[in-house]
Amino acid sequence: MTGNVRRSAVNLVVILMLVLGLVLLGLNLYGLTQPLRKPGLGVADQELLRFVPDQVWDYETSLSAIDALAGAEGDMSLAEQANDVVHQSLVHVKWTDVDPVAYRQLVPPWENVFLWAVGRFSGLPQFERYHYADYRRSIERGIGICGDASIVLSSVLERYSVESDIISFRGHVIVEYENPQGQKRLLDPDFGVVIDRSLDELKADPEVVGPIYLEAGYGAQEVDDLVSIYSGDYAIFDDAYGFMSRRYLFEKTTYILKWALPPLLILPAIALWFWRRRRGSARR
């Protein structure tokens, strides 16, 4: 009787492993057919969006533009052109007001079941409305706020060996880079603005940004808010990893695990099933 119970338990474990592995694999394969970006992004729900480009680039267009930076020419530096590309690639959403499912802030289970599960069941707000560490996924989703845009820009500049830092103020995030002349300059990819000053110059005189943002078409109230933000404290981060190190590692691990786990469940289950069949045949 004990042997029968043991065999039944092993059979149940084998079945559960096989079913779970196949379900996860099927979910991943289904995800390859699904867009990470909300359909109609930038067209509907205008009251929930800010800084919407005239035409929101799709994922492929944005990646092609980033690839083309390798041969960047013209009056603007590579970093300034990258700033424009990032601004054109992301729609700034009112992060806590939009539907987290529709806008894929809650990572869909077919995209990453682990990030979805943490966001769905943990109660952690940073996973309920998730900010990607991988800049390509942020571009693919097509939405973000200033921190997302700065992470994307920093990652693109790192790809082209341009020295840069992420500067996080209380209320806004921008990027400082070093131009070919060895000068430090600031970029605001969320607003799509080049601040032709260093961080030190900005801190010495925050009012200097007023005409820059006004000329770019932003309103006086918005400019006043930015001047107030730039007058406050800030923190400096070397790159996206430094800016969100724990989430960076967790995200990277889960994207490896989402493809590694199904075969780790399926193959041992199949091997155990064949082993039990051969063992049963040998006894007969």
C-alpha contacts under 8 A as a table, 3 or more apart, distances in Angstrom:
res1	aa1	res2	aa2	distance
1	M	4	N	5.10
1	M	5	V	6.29
2	T	5	V	5.11
2	T	6	R	6.16
3	G	6	R	5.04
3	G	7	R	6.13
4	N	7	R	5.07
4	N	8	S	6.08
5	V	8	S	5.07
5	V	9	A	6.13
6	R	9	A	5.10
6	R	10	V	6.22
7	R	10	V	5.11
7	R	11	N	6.08
8	S	11	N	5.02
8	S	12	L	6.12
9	A	12	L	5.07
9	A	13	V	6.25
10	V	13	V	5.08
10	V	14	V	6.16
11	N	14	V	5.07
11	N	15	I	6.17
11	N	273	W	7.95
12	L	15	I	5.11
12	L	16	L	6.09
13	V	16	L	5.12
13	V	17	M	6.05
14	V	17	M	5.21
14	V	18	L	6.13
14	V	269	A	5.01
14	V	270	I	7.78
14	V	272	L	7.24
14	V	273	W	7.07
15	I	18	L	5.13
15	I	19	V	6.03
15	I	269	A	7.36
16	L	19	V	5.17
16	L	20	L	5.92
17	M	20	L	5.26
17	M	21	G	5.96
17	M	265	L	5.27
17	M	266	I	6.40
17	M	269	A	6.09
18	L	21	G	5.18
18	L	22	L	6.13
18	L	265	L	6.20
18	L	266	I	4.90
18	L	269	A	5.73
18	L	270	I	7.45
19	V	22	L	5.18
19	V	23	V	6.04
19	V	266	I	7.99
20	L	23	V	5.10
20	L	24	L	6.13
20	L	262	P	7.58
20	L	265	L	7.36
21	G	24	L	5.25
21	G	25	L	6.08
21	G	261	L	7.20
21	G	262	P	4.21
21	G	263	P	6.68
21	G	264	L	7.73
21	G	265	L	5.11
21	G	266	I	5.24
22	L	25	L	5.03
22	L	26	G	5.94
22	L	262	P	6.64
22	L	266	I	6.96
23	V	26	G	5.10
23	V	27	L	6.07
24	L	27	L	5.01
24	L	28	N	6.22
24	L	258	K	7.81
24	L	262	P	5.99
25	L	28	N	5.14
25	L	29	L	6.22
25	L	259	W	7.41
25	L	262	P	5.61
26	G	29	L	5.11
26	G	30	Y	6.03
27	L	30	Y	5.09
27	L	31	G	6.16
27	L	109	P	7.55
27	L	110	W	5.15
28	N	31	G	5.00
28	N	32	L	6.68
28	N	110	W	5.52
28	N	111	E	6.80
28	N	112	N	7.76
28	N	258	K	7.56
28	N	259	W	7.51
29	L	32	L	5.30
29	L	33	T	7.33
29	L	110	W	7.99
30	Y	33	T	5.55
30	Y	34	Q	6.90
30	Y	110	W	6.54
31	G	34	Q	5.08
31	G	35	P	7.97
31	G	110	W	4.51
31	G	111	E	5.44
32	L	111	E	7.96
35	P	38	K	7.32
35	P	39	P	7.92
36	L	104	R	6.70
36	L	111	E	7.58
36	L	140	E	6.26
36	L	141	R	5.04
37	R	41	L	7.32
37	R	103	Y	7.03
37	R	104	R	6.99
37	R	140	E	6.27
37	R	141	R	4.19
37	R	142	G	6.01
38	K	41	L	5.54
38	K	102	A	6.20
38	K	103	Y	5.25
38	K	104	R	6.88
38	K	141	R	7.28
40	G	43	V	5.51
40	G	44	A	6.42
41	L	44	A	6.62
41	L	56	V	7.88
41	L	142	G	7.88
42	G	45	D	7.65
42	G	46	Q	6.95
42	G	49	L	7.49
42	G	52	V	6.33
42	G	56	V	6.75
42	G	91	V	6.94
43	V	46	Q	6.79
45	D	48	L	5.58
45	D	49	L	7.04
46	Q	49	L	5.24
46	Q	50	R	7.86
47	E	50	R	7.98
48	L	93	V	5.95
48	L	94	K	5.49
48	L	97	D	6.96
48	L	98	V	6.49
49	L	52	V	6.78
49	L	91	V	7.01
49	L	92	H	5.83
49	L	93	V	4.43
49	L	94	K	5.99
50	R	91	V	6.93
50	R	92	H	5.04
50	R	93	V	5.92
50	R	94	K	7.36
51	F	91	V	6.49
51	F	92	H	5.89
51	F	190	D	7.68
51	F	191	F	6.74
52	V	55	Q	7.89
52	V	56	V	7.30
52	V	91	V	5.44
52	V	92	H	6.90
53	P	56	V	5.65
53	P	87	H	7.70
53	P	88	Q	5.88
53	P	91	V	7.37
55	Q	88	Q	7.66
56	V	88	Q	6.22
56	V	89	S	6.21
56	V	90	L	7.37
56	V	91	V	7.44
57	W	61	T	5.86
57	W	62	S	6.03
57	W	88	Q	6.33
57	W	89	S	5.36
58	D	61	T	5.40
58	D	62	S	6.29
58	D	89	S	7.25
58	D	140	E	7.58
58	D	142	G	7.78
59	Y	62	S	5.27
59	Y	63	L	6.27
59	Y	89	S	7.70
59	Y	139	I	6.14
59	Y	140	E	5.02
59	Y	142	G	7.60
60	E	63	L	5.19
60	E	64	S	6.08
61	T	64	S	5.11
61	T	65	A	6.17
62	S	65	A	5.08
62	S	66	I	6.25
62	S	85	V	6.86
62	S	86	V	7.90
62	S	88	Q	7.95
62	S	89	S	5.96
62	S	139	I	7.43
63	L	66	I	5.01
63	L	67	D	6.15
64	S	67	D	5.02
64	S	68	A	6.12
65	A	68	A	4.98
65	A	69	L	6.56
65	A	85	V	6.79
66	I	69	L	5.34
66	I	70	A	7.86
66	I	82	A	7.01
66	I	85	V	7.10
66	I	156	V	7.41
67	D	70	A	6.12
68	A	71	G	5.88
68	A	72	A	6.77
69	L	72	A	4.67
69	L	78	L	6.36
69	L	81	Q	7.48
69	L	82	A	7.16
70	A	160	Y	7.48
72	A	77	S	7.52
72	A	78	L	5.77
72	A	81	Q	7.74
73	E	76	M	7.38
73	E	77	S	7.54
73	E	78	L	7.69
74	G	77	S	7.48
76	M	79	A	7.91
76	M	80	E	5.75
76	M	81	Q	6.24
77	S	80	E	5.18
77	S	81	Q	6.27
77	S	179	N	7.45
78	L	81	Q	5.12
78	L	82	A	6.05
79	A	82	A	4.94
79	A	83	N	6.14
79	A	157	L	6.64
79	A	162	V	7.65
79	A	177	Y	7.64
79	A	179	N	7.77
80	E	83	N	4.95
80	E	84	D	6.52
80	E	187	L	7.37
80	E	194	V	6.82
81	Q	84	D	5.14
81	Q	85	V	6.33
82	A	85	V	4.95
82	A	86	V	6.19
82	A	153	L	6.76
82	A	156	V	7.29
82	A	157	L	7.58
83	N	86	V	5.31
83	N	87	H	6.25
83	N	153	L	6.45
83	N	187	L	6.76
83	N	188	D	7.27
83	N	189	P	5.11
83	N	192	G	6.46
83	N	193	V	7.77
83	N	194	V	7.81
84	D	87	H	5.10
84	D	88	Q	6.13
84	D	189	P	6.90
84	D	192	G	5.91
85	V	88	Q	5.11
85	V	89	S	6.14
86	V	89	S	5.00
86	V	90	L	6.41
86	V	149	A	6.53
86	V	152	V	6.96
86	V	153	L	6.36
86	V	189	P	6.10
86	V	190	D	7.89
86	V	192	G	7.99
87	H	90	L	5.80
87	H	91	V	7.81
87	H	149	A	7.33
87	H	189	P	5.21
87	H	190	D	5.82
87	H	191	F	6.98
87	H	192	G	5.20
88	Q	91	V	7.84
89	S	139	I	6.19
89	S	142	G	6.29
90	L	138	S	7.91
90	L	139	I	6.42
90	L	142	G	4.75
90	L	143	I	4.95
90	L	144	G	6.20
90	L	149	A	7.20
91	V	142	G	6.10
91	V	143	I	4.69
91	V	144	G	6.24
91	V	145	I	7.94
92	H	143	I	5.84
92	H	144	G	5.16
92	H	145	I	5.14
92	H	146	C	7.74
92	H	190	D	7.19
93	V	98	V	7.31
93	V	143	I	6.47
93	V	144	G	6.25
93	V	145	I	6.57
94	K	97	D	5.47
94	K	98	V	6.41
94	K	145	I	7.97
95	W	98	V	6.23
95	W	129	R	7.85
95	W	144	G	7.64
95	W	145	I	7.23
96	T	129	R	7.90
98	V	103	Y	7.06
99	D	102	A	5.41
99	D	103	Y	6.09
100	P	103	Y	5.36
100	P	104	R	5.79
100	P	105	Q	4.68
100	P	106	L	5.35
100	P	128	E	7.40
100	P	129	R	6.18
101	V	104	R	5.02
101	V	105	Q	6.25
101	V	106	L	5.50
101	V	107	V	7.75
101	V	108	P	7.55
102	A	105	Q	7.82
103	Y	106	L	7.86
103	Y	143	I	7.94
104	R	107	V	5.47
104	R	108	P	6.46
104	R	141	R	7.27
105	Q	128	E	6.85
105	Q	129	R	4.45
105	Q	130	Y	5.18
105	Q	131	H	7.48
106	L	116	W	6.38
106	L	119	G	6.24
106	L	120	R	7.57
106	L	127	F	6.83
106	L	128	E	5.15
106	L	129	R	5.26
106	L	130	Y	6.11
107	V	111	E	6.58
107	V	112	N	6.62
107	V	113	V	7.98
107	V	115	L	6.15
107	V	116	W	5.02
107	V	119	G	7.48
107	V	129	R	8.00
107	V	130	Y	6.91
108	P	111	E	5.26
108	P	112	N	6.49
108	P	113	V	7.13
108	P	116	W	5.76
109	P	112	N	5.26
109	P	113	V	4.18
109	P	114	F	7.56
109	P	115	L	7.71
109	P	116	W	5.23
109	P	117	A	7.53
110	W	113	V	6.28
112	N	115	L	5.56
112	N	116	W	6.18
112	N	254	T	7.33
112	N	255	Y	6.77
112	N	258	K	6.63
113	V	116	W	4.95
113	V	117	A	5.98
113	V	258	K	7.18
114	F	117	A	5.11
114	F	118	V	6.30
114	F	254	T	6.28
114	F	258	K	7.47
115	L	118	V	5.25
115	L	119	G	6.10
115	L	127	F	7.07
115	L	251	E	7.61
115	L	254	T	7.33
116	W	119	G	5.09
116	W	120	R	5.86
116	W	127	F	7.89
117	A	120	R	5.01
117	A	121	F	5.86
117	A	122	S	7.63
118	V	121	F	5.52
118	V	122	S	5.12
118	V	123	G	7.82
118	V	124	L	7.59
118	V	127	F	6.44
118	V	128	E	7.85
119	G	122	S	5.99
119	G	123	G	6.77
119	G	124	L	6.56
119	G	125	P	7.48
119	G	126	Q	7.81
119	G	127	F	4.34
119	G	128	E	4.27
119	G	129	R	7.52
119	G	130	Y	7.86
120	R	123	G	7.11
120	R	127	F	7.99
120	R	128	E	6.51
123	G	128	E	7.24
124	L	127	F	5.63
124	L	128	E	6.33
125	P	128	E	4.83
125	P	129	R	6.18
125	P	130	Y	7.99
126	Q	129	R	5.59
126	Q	130	Y	5.47
126	Q	131	H	7.33
127	F	130	Y	4.61
127	F	131	H	7.80
131	H	138	S	7.68
131	H	144	G	7.63
131	H	148	D	6.76
132	Y	135	Y	6.90
132	Y	137	R	6.50
132	Y	138	S	5.79
132	Y	148	D	7.43
132	Y	251	E	7.85
133	A	138	S	7.82
133	A	151	I	7.31
133	A	240	A	6.63
133	A	241	Y	7.64
133	A	244	M	7.18
133	A	247	R	7.14
133	A	248	Y	5.30
133	A	251	E	7.25
134	D	137	R	5.65
134	D	138	S	6.76
134	D	152	V	7.84
134	D	248	Y	7.64
135	Y	138	S	5.10
135	Y	139	I	6.31
135	Y	151	I	6.69
135	Y	152	V	4.67
135	Y	155	S	6.61
136	R	139	I	5.12
136	R	140	E	6.08
136	R	152	V	7.73
137	R	140	E	4.82
137	R	141	R	6.06
138	S	141	R	5.19
138	S	142	G	6.02
138	S	143	I	6.75
138	S	144	G	7.20
138	S	148	D	7.14
138	S	152	V	7.43
139	I	142	G	4.77
139	I	143	I	7.28
139	I	152	V	7.89
144	G	147	G	7.56
144	G	148	D	5.24
144	G	149	A	6.51
145	I	148	D	5.40
145	I	149	A	6.30
145	I	190	D	6.72
146	C	149	A	5.16
146	C	150	S	6.11
146	C	172	H	6.19
146	C	173	V	5.40
146	C	174	I	7.14
146	C	189	P	7.37
146	C	190	D	5.02
147	G	150	S	5.15
147	G	151	I	6.13
147	G	168	S	7.97
147	G	172	H	7.42
147	G	173	V	5.41
147	G	174	I	7.62
148	D	151	I	5.12
148	D	152	V	6.22
149	A	152	V	5.14
149	A	153	L	6.16
149	A	189	P	5.75
149	A	190	D	5.59
150	S	153	L	5.03
150	S	154	S	5.93
150	S	166	I	6.63
150	S	173	V	6.55
150	S	174	I	5.76
150	S	175	V	6.07
150	S	188	D	7.51
150	S	189	P	6.30
150	S	190	D	7.37
151	I	154	S	5.14
151	I	155	S	6.07
151	I	166	I	7.43
151	I	239	D	7.39
151	I	240	A	5.39
152	V	155	S	5.17
152	V	156	V	6.19
153	L	156	V	5.11
153	L	157	L	6.14
153	L	175	V	7.67
153	L	189	P	7.09
154	S	157	L	5.16
154	S	158	E	6.08
154	S	164	S	6.44
154	S	165	D	7.09
154	S	166	I	6.92
154	S	175	V	7.00
154	S	239	D	6.21
154	S	240	A	6.87
155	S	158	E	5.01
155	S	159	R	6.24
155	S	239	D	7.11
155	S	240	A	6.71
156	V	159	R	5.06
156	V	160	Y	6.69
157	L	160	Y	5.16
157	L	161	S	6.18
157	L	162	V	5.03
157	L	163	E	7.16
157	L	164	S	7.09
158	E	161	S	4.83
158	E	162	V	5.63
158	E	163	E	6.85
158	E	164	S	7.49
159	R	162	V	7.65
162	V	177	Y	7.07
162	V	178	E	6.99
162	V	179	N	7.93
163	E	177	Y	5.63
163	E	178	E	5.72
164	S	175	V	6.74
164	S	176	E	5.43
164	S	177	Y	4.03
164	S	178	E	6.46
164	S	238	D	6.94
164	S	239	D	7.49
165	D	175	V	5.71
165	D	176	E	5.27
165	D	177	Y	6.43
165	D	236	I	6.45
165	D	237	F	5.59
165	D	238	D	4.78
165	D	239	D	6.10
166	I	173	V	7.10
166	I	174	I	6.09
166	I	175	V	4.66
166	I	176	E	6.51
166	I	236	I	5.81
166	I	237	F	5.05
166	I	238	D	6.33
166	I	239	D	6.32
166	I	240	A	7.83
166	I	243	F	7.45
167	I	173	V	5.68
167	I	174	I	5.29
167	I	175	V	5.60
167	I	176	E	6.92
167	I	234	Y	6.63
167	I	235	A	5.89
167	I	236	I	4.81
167	I	237	F	6.53
168	S	171	G	7.98
168	S	172	H	6.31
168	S	173	V	4.47
168	S	174	I	6.62
168	S	234	Y	5.31
168	S	235	A	5.16
168	S	236	I	6.35
168	S	237	F	7.89
169	F	172	H	5.20
169	F	173	V	5.79
169	F	229	I	6.63
169	F	230	Y	6.87
169	F	232	G	6.93
169	F	233	D	6.02
169	F	234	Y	4.23
169	F	235	A	6.58
170	R	229	I	6.47
170	R	232	G	7.05
170	R	233	D	6.71
170	R	234	Y	6.58
171	G	229	I	6.29
172	H	226	L	7.94
172	H	229	I	7.06
173	V	188	D	7.70
174	I	186	L	7.12
174	I	187	L	6.04
174	I	188	D	4.96
174	I	189	P	7.08
174	I	190	D	7.98
175	V	186	L	5.67
175	V	187	L	5.20
175	V	188	D	6.46
175	V	189	P	7.98
176	E	184	K	6.51
176	E	185	R	5.50
176	E	186	L	4.34
176	E	187	L	6.18
176	E	198	S	7.17
176	E	199	L	7.06
177	Y	184	K	5.55
177	Y	185	R	5.52
177	Y	186	L	6.40
177	Y	187	L	7.76
178	E	181	Q	7.79
178	E	182	G	5.62
178	E	183	Q	5.36
178	E	184	K	4.46
178	E	185	R	6.24
179	N	182	G	5.36
179	N	183	Q	5.42
179	N	184	K	6.39
179	N	185	R	7.03
180	P	183	Q	7.40
183	Q	198	S	7.72
184	K	197	R	7.23
184	K	198	S	4.98
184	K	199	L	7.57
185	R	195	I	6.75
185	R	196	D	5.67
185	R	197	R	5.07
185	R	198	S	4.54
185	R	199	L	7.28
186	L	194	V	6.45
186	L	195	I	5.01
186	L	196	D	6.34
186	L	197	R	6.01
186	L	198	S	5.85
186	L	199	L	6.81
187	L	192	G	7.85
187	L	193	V	6.20
187	L	194	V	4.77
187	L	195	I	5.63
188	D	191	F	5.67
188	D	192	G	5.69
188	D	193	V	5.07
188	D	194	V	6.20
188	D	195	I	7.25
189	P	192	G	4.54
189	P	193	V	6.40
190	D	193	V	7.87
193	V	212	I	7.70
193	V	213	Y	7.03
193	V	216	A	7.02
195	I	209	V	6.97
195	I	212	I	6.94
197	R	201	E	5.91
197	R	202	L	6.39
198	S	201	E	5.14
198	S	202	L	6.20
199	L	202	L	4.98
199	L	203	K	6.14
200	D	203	K	5.22
200	D	204	A	6.19
201	E	204	A	5.09
201	E	205	D	6.31
202	L	205	D	5.25
202	L	206	P	5.00
202	L	208	V	6.98
202	L	209	V	7.64
202	L	230	Y	7.35
203	K	206	P	5.64
203	K	230	Y	6.86
203	K	231	S	6.48
205	D	208	V	5.83
206	P	209	V	6.22
206	P	227	V	5.53
206	P	228	S	7.83
206	P	230	Y	5.79
206	P	231	S	5.88
207	E	210	G	5.59
207	E	227	V	5.90
208	V	211	P	6.95
208	V	212	I	7.68
209	V	212	I	5.18
209	V	213	Y	6.33
209	V	223	V	7.95
209	V	227	V	7.02
210	G	213	Y	5.60
210	G	214	L	6.13
210	G	223	V	5.86
210	G	224	D	7.53
210	G	227	V	7.09
211	P	214	L	4.97
211	P	215	E	5.85
212	I	215	E	5.31
212	I	216	A	6.41
213	Y	216	A	4.97
213	Y	217	G	6.59
213	Y	218	Y	5.70
213	Y	223	V	6.44
214	L	217	G	5.21
214	L	218	Y	5.06
214	L	219	G	6.38
214	L	220	A	7.01
214	L	223	V	7.03
215	E	218	Y	7.34
218	Y	222	E	6.58
218	Y	223	V	6.88
219	G	222	E	5.33
219	G	223	V	6.26
220	A	223	V	5.04
220	A	224	D	6.10
221	Q	224	D	5.06
221	Q	225	D	6.25
222	E	225	D	5.12
222	E	226	L	6.35
223	V	226	L	5.05
223	V	227	V	6.20
224	D	227	V	5.13
224	D	228	S	6.24
225	D	228	S	5.14
225	D	229	I	6.23
226	L	229	I	4.93
226	L	230	Y	6.05
227	V	230	Y	5.12
227	V	231	S	6.21
228	S	231	S	5.15
228	S	232	G	6.85
229	I	232	G	5.43
230	Y	233	D	7.72
237	F	240	A	7.71
237	F	242	G	5.50
237	F	243	F	5.56
238	D	241	Y	7.88
238	D	242	G	5.89
238	D	243	F	7.49
239	D	242	G	5.31
239	D	243	F	6.21
240	A	243	F	4.94
240	A	244	M	6.22
240	A	245	S	7.47
240	A	248	Y	7.80
241	Y	244	M	5.44
241	Y	245	S	4.57
241	Y	248	Y	5.99
242	G	245	S	5.23
244	M	247	R	5.67
244	M	248	Y	5.84
245	S	248	Y	4.96
245	S	249	L	6.33
246	R	249	L	5.36
246	R	250	F	6.18
247	R	250	F	4.94
247	R	251	E	5.82
248	Y	251	E	5.34
248	Y	252	K	6.24
249	L	252	K	5.18
249	L	253	T	6.11
250	F	253	T	5.12
250	F	254	T	6.17
251	E	254	T	5.26
251	E	255	Y	6.31
252	K	255	Y	5.37
252	K	256	I	6.50
253	T	256	I	5.25
253	T	257	L	6.07
254	T	257	L	4.82
254	T	258	K	5.89
255	Y	258	K	5.32
255	Y	259	W	7.11
256	I	259	W	5.86
256	I	260	A	6.20
257	L	260	A	4.74
257	L	261	L	5.52
258	K	261	L	5.82
258	K	262	P	7.37
259	W	262	P	6.31
259	W	263	P	7.73
260	A	263	P	6.10
260	A	264	L	6.41
261	L	264	L	4.94
261	L	265	L	6.23
262	P	265	L	5.19
262	P	266	I	5.99
263	P	266	I	4.85
263	P	267	L	5.49
264	L	267	L	5.96
264	L	268	P	6.59
265	L	268	P	6.01
265	L	269	A	6.30
266	I	269	A	5.22
266	I	270	I	6.21
267	L	270	I	5.17
267	L	271	A	6.07
268	P	271	A	4.92
268	P	272	L	5.91
269	A	272	L	5.16
269	A	273	W	6.12
270	I	273	W	5.06
270	I	274	F	6.27
271	A	274	F	5.27
271	A	275	W	6.09
272	L	275	W	4.97
272	L	276	R	6.09
273	W	276	R	5.23
273	W	277	R	6.27
274	F	277	R	5.03
274	F	278	R	6.14
275	W	278	R	5.19
275	W	279	R	6.04
276	R	279	R	4.99
276	R	280	G	6.01
277	R	280	G	5.05
277	R	281	S	6.11
278	R	281	S	5.02
278	R	282	A	6.12
279	R	282	A	5.14
279	R	283	R	6.41
280	G	283	R	5.27
280	G	284	R	6.54
281	S	284	R	5.22
